[in-house]
Amino acid sequence: MAEDLVLRSDENGVAVLTLNRPERKNAWTIPLQRRYYGRLQECVEDDSVRAIVVTGAGSSFCPGADFLELQTYTQTGDFNPEAATIEQPDWYPITVPKPMVAAVNGACAGFGLVQTLMCDVRFAVSGARMSTAFARRGLPALHAASYLLPRLIGVSRATELLVSGRTFTSDEAADMGLVHTIVPADGDVVAAARAYAEDLAANCSPASVAHIKEQLRHSYEQTFLETVEDAEGRERTALSSFDFNEGVQSFVERRPPAFAPYGKGGLPREGFSPAGS
């Protein structure tokens, strides 16, 4: 039986997804993308999952596209778009309503780097080598890299990284604001990312997180007033929701919150009970 291309391990409301092609340093392929996006969809549909951590098996996160696959294209010219089609669009991770934390445990380039850009928070081991790589492979910036990178670190820095395709370290990425937390080279980056994700899972409203992620996406195309009006509409809904009531009551009562699962906490207060009634 073939190895699962993306492993999943759940604990304390956090699903850890591990890209699992260690023999190829977790290099990106269409089957890997198909399985990874399918795993993300599983997590979205699973009420027990409140946060997601993404990492790679072995000593690498994902160094980009698998060169064995790229060589096939260059030698035969045989690229079949239908064979490369997957159910979700390339940008699917951006639409995931639950918090996503990248745990970069090693080499991270090209498609691998873009997957971290589509996460909400990035942890990385010190000294991890990173690159956009596209310009050095004769490719344009793929999978929304040209959209996401300048919004994370600014147009000037994003331009330099994209047009040069140079290698930089996770420590430099942290100085740019691209990586949020650096873990020592001999530390456990997955454990650090999981601990952060567990805090989100335990203390943050899934409905609030989903709203905020959607607001951030929409804000790229909205005017200031449109952003304010959108927030006001969401506020009116939230004020009558179970999660707002629970957030206030748990704070007043000095106890941990018991927020509803994703998709339920935004309902009116009487519409959901944690006990399942």
PAZAPA-4460 file (N, C-alpha, C; in steps of 0.05 Angstrom, whole numbers, plus 32768, in hexadecimal, padded with zeros to 4 digits):
% residues 277
    n_x    n_y    n_z   ca_x   ca_y   ca_z    c_x    c_y    c_z   seq   type   mol
   8011   7FE8   8000   8000   8000   8000   8012   8019   8000     1      M     A
   800B   802C   7FEE   801B   8044   7FEC   8019   8055   8005     2      A     A
   802F   8063   800B   802F   8075   8022   801B   808D   801D     3      E     A
   800E   8095   8032   7FFC   80AD   8030   800E   80C5   802B     4      D     A
   8007   80D5   8016   8017   80EC   800F   8015   8103   8023     5      L     A
   7FFF   8103   8033   7FFC   8118   8048   7FF1   810A   8060     6      V     A
   8002   8109   8075   7FF9   80FD   808E   7FE9   8111   809F     7      L     A
   7FD7   8106   80AF   7FC7   8117   80C1   7FC7   810C   80DD     8      R     A
   7FCC   811E   80F0   7FCC   8117   810D   7FBD   812C   811C     9      S     A
   7FA9   8124   812B   7F98   8137   813A   7F9C   8135   8158    10      D     A
   7F9D   814C   8165   7F9F   814D   8182   7F97   8169   818B    11      E     A
   7F86   8169   81A0   7F7E   8183   81AD   7F73   8197   8199    12      N     A
   7F63   818E   8186   7F57   81A0   8173   7F68   81A9   815C    13      G     A
   7F81   819E   815B   7F94   81A6   8146   7F9A   818E   8134    14      V     A
   7F98   8191   811A   7FA0   817D   8106   7FBB   8184   80FC    15      A     A
   7FCE   8172   80FE   7FE9   8176   80F2   7FEA   8167   80D8    16      V     A
   7FED   8175   80C2   7FEF   8169   80A7   800D   8168   809F    17      L     A
   8017   8151   8098   8033   814E   8091   8036   8145   8074    18      T     A
   8042   8156   8064   8049   814F   8048   805C   8137   804A    19      L     A
   8055   8121   803D   8063   8108   8043   806F   80FB   802A    20      N     A
   8083   8109   801F   8094   80FD   800A   80B1   8101   8012    21      R     A
   80B9   80F7   8029   80D4   80FC   8033   80EA   80F3   8020    22      P     A
   80E5   80DE   8010   80FA   80D4   7FFE   8100   80E8   7FE8    23      E     A
   80ED   80FC   7FE3   80F1   8111   7FD0   80F0   812C   7FDE    24      R     A
   80F6   812D   7FF8   80F6   8145   8008   80DB   8154   8008    25      K     A
   80C6   8144   8002   80AA   814E   8001   80A6   8161   7FE9    26      N     A
   80B5   815C   7FD3   80B2   816C   7FBB   8095   816B   7FB1    27      A     A
   808C   8181   7FA6   8070   8184   7F9F   8069   8176   7F85    28      W     A
   8053   8168   7F85   8048   815B   7F6D   802A   815F   7F6D    29      T     A
   801E   815A   7F56   8001   815C   7F54   7FF3   8149   7F68    30      I     A
   7FFB   812F   7F6A   7FEE   811E   7F7E   7FF2   8128   7F9A    31      P     A
   8009   8134   7FA1   800C   813F   7FBC   7FF9   8156   7FC0    32      L     A
   7FF7   8168   7FAC   7FE5   817E   7FAF   7FC8   8175   7FB2    33      Q     A
   7FC1   8161   7FA3   7FA5   8156   7FA4   7FA0   814B   7FC0    34      R     A
   7FB3   813D   7FCB   7FAF   8131   7FE6   7FAF   8146   7FFB    35      R     A
   7FC1   8159   7FF9   7FC3   816E   800E   7FAA   817F   800E    36      Y     A
   7FA0   8187   7FF7   7F87   8197   7FF7   7F6F   8186   8000    37      Y     A
   7F70   816D   7FFA   7F5B   815B   8005   7F5C   8159   8023    38      G     A
   7F74   8158   802E   7F77   8157   804B   7F6C   8171   8057    39      R     A
   7F73   8188   804B   7F69   81A1   8055   7F4A   81A2   8055    40      L     A
   7F3E   8197   8040   7F21   8197   803F   7F16   8185   8055    41      Q     A
   7F23   816F   805B   7F1B   815E   8071   7F1A   816E   808B    42      E     A
   7F2F   817D   808F   7F32   818D   80A8   7F1D   81A2   80AA    43      C     A
   7F16   81AE   8093   7F01   81C3   8093   7EE6   81B6   809B    44      V     A
   7EE1   819E   8092   7EC7   8191   8097   7EC6   8183   80B2    45      E     A
   7EDC   8180   80C0   7EDE   8172   80D9   7EDB   8186   80F0    46      D     A
   7EC5   8185   80FF   7EC0   8198   8115   7ED4   8196   812B    47      D     A
   7EE1   817F   812E   7EF5   817C   8143   7F0F   818B   813E    48      S     A
   7F13   8192   8125   7F2C   81A1   811D   7F27   81BF   811F    49      V     A
   7F36   81CC   812F   7F33   81E9   8131   7F4C   81F9   8128    50      R     A
   7F62   81EB   8122   7F7A   81F7   8118   7F8A   81E2   8109    51      A     A
   7F9A   81EB   80F6   7FA9   81D8   80E5   7FC7   81E1   80E5    52      I     A
   7FD8   81CD   80E8   7FF5   81D1   80E5   7FFF   81C1   80CD    53      V     A
   800F   81CE   80BC   801A   81C1   80A4   8038   81BF   80A6    54      V     A
   8043   81A7   80A1   8060   81A4   80A2   8069   818F   808E    55      T     A
   8082   8188   808E   808C   8174   807C   8099   815D   808A    56      G     A
   8099   8145   807E   80A6   812E   808A   80C4   8130   8087    57      A     A
   80D3   8126   809A   80F0   8126   8098   80FC   8142   809D    58      G     A
   8111   8149   808E   8120   8161   8093   8119   8178   8080    59      S     A
   8104   8174   8070   80FC   8189   805C   80DE   818F   805E    60      S     A
   80D7   81A8   8059   80BB   81AF   8058   80B0   81A8   803C    61      F     A
   80B9   81B7   8028   80B3   81B1   800C   80C5   81C3   7FFB    62      C     A
   80D8   81B7   7FEB   80EB   81C8   7FDC   80E0   81D1   7FC1    63      P     A
   80C6   81CD   7FBC   80BB   81D5   7FA3   80B2   81BD   7F92    64      G     A
   80AE   81C2   7F79   80A5   81AD   7F67   80B9   8197   7F64    65      A     A
   80B0   817F   7F61   80C1   8167   7F5E   80CF   8169   7F43    66      D     A
   80E9   8169   7F42   80F8   816C   7F29   80F5   8153   7F17    67      F     A
   80EE   813C   7F22   80E9   8125   7F11   80D0   812B   7F00    68      L     A
   80BC   8138   7F0C   80A4   813E   7EFD   80AA   8155   7EE9    69      E     A
   80B9   8169   7EF1   80C0   817F   7EDF   80D0   8175   7EC8    70      L     A
   80E3   8162   7ECC   80F3   8157   7EB6   80E2   8149   7EA1    71      Q     A
   80CD   813C   7EAB   80BB   812F   7E98   80AE   8143   7E85    72      T     A
   80A6   815A   7E91   809A   816F   7E80   80AE   817A   7E6C    73      Y     A
   80C7   817F   7E75   80DA   818C   7E64   80E4   8179   7E4E    74      T     A
   80E6   815F   7E54   80F0   814C   7E41   80DC   8143   7E2C    75      Q     A
   80C3   8141   7E35   80AE   8137   7E23   809B   814D   7E19    76      T     A
   809A   8163   7E28   8087   8178   7E21   806A   816F   7E26    77      G     A
   8068   8159   7E35   804D   814E   7E39   8041   8158   7E54    78      D     A
   8032   816D   7E52   8024   8177   7E6A   8007   8175   7E65    79      F     A
   7FF9   8165   7E75   7FDD   8161   7E72   7FCE   8170   7E88    80      N     A
   7FC1   8187   7E81   7FB3   8196   7E95   7F9D   8187   7EA3    81      P     A
   7F91   8174   7E95   7F7B   8165   7EA2   7F86   8153   7EB8    82      E     A
   7F9E   8148   7EB3   7FAA   8136   7EC7   7FB3   8146   7EE0    83      A     A
   7FB8   8160   7EDC   7FC0   8172   7EF2   7FA9   817E   7F00    84      A     A
   7F91   8179   7EF7   7F79   8186   7F03   7F73   8179   7F1E    85      T     A
   7F6E   818A   7F32   7F65   8180   7F4C   7F4A   818D   7F53    86      I     A
   7F3D   8182   7F67   7F22   818C   7F6D   7F21   81A9   7F76    87      E     A
   7F35   81B1   7F86   7F36   81CC   7F91   7F49   81DD   7F80    88      Q     A
   7F44   81F7   7F80   7F56   8209   7F72   7F72   820B   7F7F    89      P     A
   7F86   8215   7F71   7FA1   8216   7F7C   7FA2   8226   7F96    90      D     A
   7F90   823A   7F98   7F90   824C   7FAF   7F7E   8242   7FC6    91      W     A
   7F75   8229   7FC5   7F63   821F   7FD9   7F6B   8224   7FF6    92      Y     A
   7F85   8220   7FFD   7F8C   8224   8019   7F85   8240   8024    93      P     A
   7F85   8254   8012   7F7E   826F   801B   7F62   8271   8026    94      I     A
   7F51   8260   801B   7F34   8261   8021   7F2D   8250   803A    95      T     A
   7F40   8241   8045   7F3B   8231   805C   7F34   8243   8074    96      V     A
   7F1C   8240   8080   7F13   8252   8095   7F20   824E   80B0    97      P     A
   7F2F   8239   80B3   7F3C   8233   80CD   7F59   823C   80CD    98      K     A
   7F64   8244   80E4   7F80   824D   80E4   7F93   8238   80DB    99      P     A
   7FA6   8240   80C9   7FBA   822E   80BF   7FD6   8238   80C7   100      M     A
   7FE6   8227   80D2   8001   822E   80DC   8015   821C   80CD   101      V     A
   8028   8229   80BF   803D   821A   80B2   8054   8215   80C5   102      A     A
   805E   81FD   80C6   8075   81F6   80D6   808B   81EE   80C3   103      A     A
   809C   8201   80BB   80B1   81FD   80A7   80C9   81F0   80B4   104      V     A
   80CC   81D6   80AF   80E1   81C6   80BC   80FA   81C3   80AB   105      N     A
   80FB   81CF   8094   8113   81CD   8083   810E   81DB   8068   106      G     A
   811B   81D2   8053   811A   81DF   8039   80FD   81E5   8031   107      A     A
   80F9   81FE   8027   80DF   8208   8020   80E1   821B   8008   108      C     A
   80D8   8212   7FF1   80DC   8222   7FD9   80C5   821E   7FC5   109      A     A
   80C2   8230   7FB2   80AF   822E   7F9D   8093   8228   7FA7   110      G     A
   8087   8212   7F9E   806C   820B   7FA6   806B   8207   7FC5   111      F     A
   8080   81FD   7FD0   8081   81F9   7FED   807F   8214   7FFC   112      G     A
   808E   8228   7FF2   808D   8242   7FFF   8071   824E   7FFC   113      L     A
   8065   824B   7FE4   804A   8256   7FE0   8036   824A   7FF4   114      V     A
   8039   8230   7FF9   8026   8224   800C   8028   8231   8028   115      Q     A
   8041   8239   8030   8043   8247   8049   8037   8263   8048   116      T     A
   8039   8270   8031   802D   828A   802E   800E   8289   8031   117      L     A
   8003   8272   802A   7FE6   826F   802C   7FDD   8267   8048   118      M     A
   7FF1   8262   805A   7FEA   825E   8076   7FE8   8279   8084   119      C     A
   7FDD   8279   809C   7FD8   8292   80AA   7FF1   829A   80BB   120      D     A
   7FFF   8286   80C5   8016   828B   80D6   802C   8278   80CE   121      V     A
   8045   8281   80D0   805C   8271   80C8   8070   826E   80DE   122      R     A
   8075   8256   80E6   808B   824F   80F8   80A1   8242   80E7   123      F     A
   80BA   8246   80EE   80D0   8239   80DF   80E8   8233   80F0   124      A     A
   80F5   821E   80EA   810E   8217   80F8   8124   822A   80EE   125      V     A
   8135   8233   8100   814B   8245   80F9   815D   8238   80E3   126      S     A
   8164   8249   80D0   8176   823F   80BB   8169   8231   80A3   127      G     A
   814E   822E   80A4   8141   8221   808D   8145   8231   8074   128      A     A
   814B   8224   805E   8150   8232   8045   8135   8235   8036   129      R     A
   8130   824E   802C   8117   8254   801F   811D   8263   8005   130      M     A
   810A   8261   7FF2   810D   826F   7FD8   80F3   826F   7FCA   131      S     A
   80EE   8284   7FBA   80D7   8284   7FA8   80DD   8272   7F90   132      T     A
   80F6   8273   7F86   8101   8260   7F72   80F6   8263   7F56   133      A     A
   80DF   826E   7F52   80D2   826D   7F37   80E3   827A   7F21   134      F     A
   80EF   8291   7F27   80FF   829F   7F12   8117   828E   7F09   135      A     A
   8120   827C   7F1A   8137   826C   7F14   812F   8251   7F06   136      R     A
   8115   824E   7F02   810B   8236   7EF4   80FC   823D   7EDB   137      R     A
   80FD   8257   7ED3   80EF   825F   7EBA   80D1   8260   7EBD   138      G     A
   80C7   8265   7ED6   80AB   8266   7EDC   80A2   8281   7EE6   139      L     A
   8088   8288   7EE2   807E   82A0   7EEF   8079   8299   7F0D   140      P     A
   8071   82AD   7F1C   806A   82A8   7F38   804F   829A   7F39   141      A     A
   8050   8281   7F43   8038   8270   7F41   8028   826F   7F5B   142      L     A
   8010   8265   7F59   7FFE   8260   7F70   7FFB   8279   7F82   143      H     A
   7FF8   8290   7F75   7FF2   82A9   7F84   8009   82B4   7F93   144      A     A
   8022   82AB   7F8E   8039   82B5   7F9C   803C   82D3   7F98   145      A     A
   8036   82DD   7F80   8039   82FA   7F7B   8023   830A   7F88   146      S     A
   800E   82FD   7F91   7FF8   830B   7F9F   7FFD   830B   7FBD   147      Y     A
   8006   82F4   7FC7   8009   82F1   7FE4   8023   82FD   7FEF   148      L     A
   8039   82F8   7FE2   8053   8301   7FEE   8054   831F   7FF2   149      L     A
   804C   8330   7FDF   804E   834D   7FE5   803B   8356   7FFB   150      P     A
   8026   8348   7FFF   8013   834F   8015   801E   8347   8030   151      R     A
   8031   8334   8030   803C   832B   8049   8055   833B   8051   152      L     A
   8066   8342   803D   807F   834F   8044   8084   8369   8034   153      I     A
   8070   8372   8024   8074   838A   8015   807D   8385   7FF9   154      G     A
   8076   8398   7FE7   807C   8394   7FCA   809A   8393   7FC5   155      V     A
   80AA   83A5   7FD2   80C6   83A6   7FCC   80D4   838C   7FD3   156      S     A
   80D0   8381   7FEB   80DD   8368   7FF3   80D3   8351   7FE2   157      R     A
   80B8   8350   7FDD   80AD   833A   7FCE   80B9   833A   7FB1   158      A     A
   80BB   8352   7FA5   80C7   8353   7F8B   80E3   8348   7F8A   159      T     A
   80F3   8350   7F9E   810F   8346   7F9E   8110   8328   7FA1   160      E     A
   80FF   831C   7FB2   8100   82FF   7FB6   80F5   82F1   7F9D   161      L     A
   80E1   82FC   7F90   80D5   82EF   7F79   80E7   82F1   7F60   162      L     A
   80F2   8309   7F5A   8102   830B   7F41   811E   82FF   7F44   163      V     A
   8128   82FD   7F5C   8143   82F0   7F60   8141   82D2   7F63   164      S     A
   812B   82C9   7F6F   8129   82AC   7F75   813F   82A2   7F87   165      G     A
   814C   82B5   7F96   8163   82AD   7FA6   815B   829D   7FBF   166      R     A
   816E   8290   7FCB   816A   8282   7FE4   816D   8295   7FFB   167      T     A
   815B   8293   800E   815E   82A2   8027   8157   8290   803E   168      F     A
   815E   8297   8056   8159   8286   806D   8140   828E   807B   169      T     A
   8136   827C   808B   811E   8281   809B   8123   8298   80AE   170      S     A
   813C   829C   80B7   8143   82B2   80C9   813F   82CD   80BB   171      D     A
   8148   82CE   80A1   8144   82E6   8091   8126   82EA   808C   172      E     A
   8118   82D5   8088   80FB   82D6   8084   80ED   82E2   809C   173      A     A
   80F7   82DA   80B4   80EC   82E5   80CC   80F1   8303   80CE   174      A     A
   8109   830C   80C6   810F   8328   80C7   80FD   8338   80B4   175      D     A
   80F4   832B   809E   80E1   8338   808B   80C4   8338   8095   176      M     A
   80BF   8327   80A9   80A3   8324   80B2   8095   830D   80A5   177      G     A
   80A3   82FE   8094   8097   82E7   8086   8093   82D0   8099   178      L     A
   80A6   82CB   80AA   80A4   82B6   80BF   809F   82C3   80DA   179      V     A
   808C   82B9   80E8   8084   82C5   8102   8095   82BB   8119   180      H     A
   809C   82A2   8119   80AB   8296   8130   80C1   8284   8126   181      T     A
   80DA   8289   8130   80F1   8278   8129   80F6   8265   8141   182      I     A
   80F8   824C   813A   80FE   8237   814E   811C   822F   814B   183      V     A
   812B   822C   8160   8147   8224   815E   814B   820C   814C   184      P     A
   8162   820A   813F   8167   81F4   812C   8164   81D9   8138   185      A     A
   8169   81D7   8152   8166   81BD   8160   814C   81BB   816F   186      D     A
   8139   81CD   8169   811F   81CD   8176   810B   81BE   8166   187      G     A
   80F2   81BC   8170   80DC   81AE   8163   80C8   81C3   8158   188      D     A
   80CB   81C9   813F   80BA   81DE   8133   809D   81D5   8132   189      V     A
   8098   81BB   812E   807C   81B2   812D   806F   81B4   8149   190      V     A
   807E   81AD   815E   8073   81B0   8179   806D   81CD   817F   191      A     A
   807E   81DF   8177   807A   81FC   817C   8061   8206   816D   192      A     A
   805F   81FE   8153   8047   8206   8144   802E   81F9   814F   193      A     A
   802F   81E0   8158   8018   81D3   8163   800F   81E1   817D   194      R     A
   8022   81E9   818E   801B   81F6   81A6   800C   8210   81A1   195      A     A
   8016   821F   818D   8008   8238   8185   7FEC   8232   817A   196      Y     A
   7FEA   821E   8169   7FD0   8216   815D   7FBD   820D   8173   197      A     A
   7FC7   81FE   8187   7FB6   81F5   819D   7FAA   820C   81AC   198      E     A
   7FBA   8221   81B0   7FAF   8239   81BD   7F98   8246   81AD   199      D     A
   7F9C   8247   8193   7F86   8251   8182   7F6D   823F   8184   200      L     A
   7F72   8225   8183   7F5C   8212   8184   7F4C   8214   819E   201      A     A
   7F5A   8219   81B3   7F4E   821A   81CE   7F40   8234   81D4   202      A     A
   7F4B   824A   81CA   7F43   8264   81D4   7F37   8278   81BF   203      N     A
   7F37   8270   81A6   7F2D   8282   8191   7F14   8276   8184   204      C     A
   7F00   8288   8180   7EE7   827F   8173   7EEC   8278   8156   205      S     A
   7EE4   825F   814E   7EE6   8258   8132   7ED7   826A   811F   206      P     A
   7EC0   8274   8129   7EB0   8287   8119   7EBF   82A1   8115   207      A     A
   7ECC   82AB   812A   7EDB   82C4   8129   7EF3   82C1   8116   208      S     A
   7F01   82AA   8118   7F18   82A6   8107   7F10   82A5   80EA   209      V     A
   7EFA   8297   80E4   7EF0   8295   80C9   7EE9   82B0   80BE   210      A     A
   7EDB   82C1   80CE   7ED4   82DC   80C6   7EED   82EC   80C0   211      H     A
   7F01   82EB   80D3   7F19   82FB   80D0   7F29   82F4   80B7   212      I     A
   7F2B   82DA   80B2   7F3A   82D1   809A   7F2C   82DA   8081   213      K     A
   7F12   82D9   8080   7F03   82E2   8069   7F05   8300   8066   214      E     A
   7F04   830F   807D   7F07   832C   807C   7F22   8334   8070   215      Q     A
   7F37   8326   8079   7F52   832C   806E   7F53   8327   8050   216      L     A
   7F48   8311   8047   7F48   830C   802A   7F39   8322   801B   217      R     A
   7F22   8329   8024   7F11   833D   8017   7F1E   8359   8018   218      H     A
   7F2C   835E   802D   7F37   8379   8030   7F4B   8381   801A   219      S     A
   7F56   836D   800C   7F69   8373   7FF7   7F5B   8381   7FE0   220      Y     A
   7F41   837C   7FDC   7F32   8389   7FC6   7F1E   839E   7FCF   221      E     A
   7F1C   83A2   7FE9   7F08   83B5   7FF4   7F14   83D1   7FF9   222      Q     A
   7F03   83E5   7FF7   7F0B   83FF   8001   7F09   83FF   801F   223      T     A
   7F13   8415   802B   7F12   8417   8048   7EF5   8416   8052   224      F     A
   7EE3   8425   8045   7EC7   8425   804E   7EB9   840A   804A   225      L     A
   7EC0   83FD   8034   7EB5   83E2   8030   7EBD   83CF   8045   226      E     A
   7ED6   83D1   804E   7EE1   83C0   8063   7ED2   83C5   807D   227      T     A
   7ECD   83DF   8084   7EBF   83E6   809C   7EA2   83DC   809B   228      V     A
   7E95   83E0   8084   7E79   83D8   8082   7E77   83B9   8084   229      E     A
   7E8A   83AB   8078   7E8A   838E   807A   7E8D   8385   8097   230      D     A
   7E9F   8392   80A6   7EA3   838B   80C2   7E8A   8391   80D2   231      A     A
   7E7C   83A7   80CC   7E64   83AE   80DB   7E4E   8399   80D7   232      E     A
   7E4C   838F   80BE   7E38   837A   80B9   7E3E   8360   80C7   233      G     A
   7E58   8359   80C8   7E60   8341   80D7   7E5C   8345   80F5   234      R     A
   7E60   835D   80FF   7E5D   8363   811B   7E40   835F   8123   235      E     A
   7E2D   8368   8113   7E11   8365   8119   7E0A   8347   811C   236      R     A
   7E15   8336   810B   7E10   831A   810D   7E1D   830E   8126   237      T     A
   7E36   8317   812B   7E45   830C   8142   7E38   8312   815C   238      A     A
   7E2C   832A   815F   7E21   8332   8179   7E0A   8320   8182   239      L     A
   7DFE   8312   8170   7DE8   8300   8178   7DF1   82E3   8177   240      S     A
   7E0B   82DE   8175   7E14   82C3   8172   7E1B   82B5   818C   241      S     A
   7E1C   829B   818B   7E24   828B   81A3   7E40   8292   81AB   242      F     A
   7E53   8294   8197   7E6F   8298   819E   7E74   82B3   81AB   243      D     A
   7E65   82C8   81A3   7E69   82E2   81B0   7E60   82E0   81CD   244      F     A
   7E49   82D4   81D1   7E3F   82D1   81ED   7E53   82C0   81FE   245      N     A
   7E5D   82AB   81F2   7E71   829A   8200   7E8B   82A8   8205   246      E     A
   7E94   82B8   81F2   7EAD   82C7   81F5   7EAB   82DB   820C   247      G     A
   7E95   82E8   820F   7E91   82FC   8224   7E8E   82ED   823F   248      V     A
   7E7D   82D9   823F   7E77   82CB   8259   7E90   82BD   8264   249      Q     A
   7E9F   82B0   8252   7EB7   82A2   825B   7ECC   82B5   8267   250      S     A
   7ECD   82CD   825B   7EE0   82E1   8265   7ED7   82EB   8281   251      F     A
   7EBD   82F1   8283   7EB2   82FB   829D   7EB5   82E5   82B3   252      V     A
   7EB0   82CC   82AB   7EB1   82B6   82BE   7ECD   82AB   82C2   253      E     A
   7EE1   82B7   82B5   7EFD   82AF   82B7   7F01   8291   82B2   254      R     A
   7EF6   8287   829D   7EF8   826A   8295   7EFF   8268   8278   255      R     A
   7F0A   8252   826F   7F0F   824E   8253   7EF5   824E   8242   256      P     A
   7EF6   8259   822A   7EDE   825A   821A   7ED7   823F   820F   257      P     A
   7EBE   823A   8209   7EB5   8222   81FC   7EA6   822A   81E2   258      A     A
   7EB6   8233   81CF   7EAA   823D   81B6   7E9F   8226   81A5   259      F     A
   7E8C   822D   8195   7E7F   8219   8183   7E92   8212   816C   260      A     A
   7E8E   81FA   8160   7E9E   81F3   8149   7E9A   8206   8132   261      P     A
   7EAC   8205   811F   7EAA   8216   8107   7E8F   8212   80F9   262      Y     A
   7E83   8229   80F1   7E6A   8228   80E3   7E51   8228   80F5   263      G     A
   7E56   8227   8110   7E3F   8226   8123   7E40   823E   8136   264      K     A
   7E57   8248   813D   7E59   825D   8151   7E4E   8278   8148   265      G     A
   7E4A   827B   812D   7E3F   8294   8123   7E21   8294   8124   266      G     A
   7E14   827F   812D   7DF7   827D   812F   7DED   828D   8147   267      L     A
   7DD4   8295   8147   7DC9   82A2   815F   7DCD   8291   8177   268      P     A
   7DCE   829E   818F   7DD5   8290   81A8   7DC5   8276   81AC   269      R     A
   7DAC   8277   81A6   7D9B   8260   81AB   7D9F   824A   8196   270      E     A
   7DAF   824F   8181   7DB2   823C   816B   7DC6   8226   816F   271      G     A
   7DD6   8227   8185   7DEA   8213   8189   7DEF   820E   81A6   272      F     A
   7DF4   81F5   81AD   7DFC   81EF   81C8   7E14   81DD   81C7   273      S     A
   7E2A   81E3   81D6   7E42   81D1   81D6   7E3B   81B5   81DD   274      P     A
   7E25   81B1   81ED   7E1E   8196   81F6   7E11   8186   81DF   275      A     A
   7E0B   8194   81C8   7E00   8186   81B1   7DE2   8185   81B2   276      G     A
   7DD5   8194   81C3   7DB8   8193   81C5   7DAC   81A4   81AE   277      S     A
***
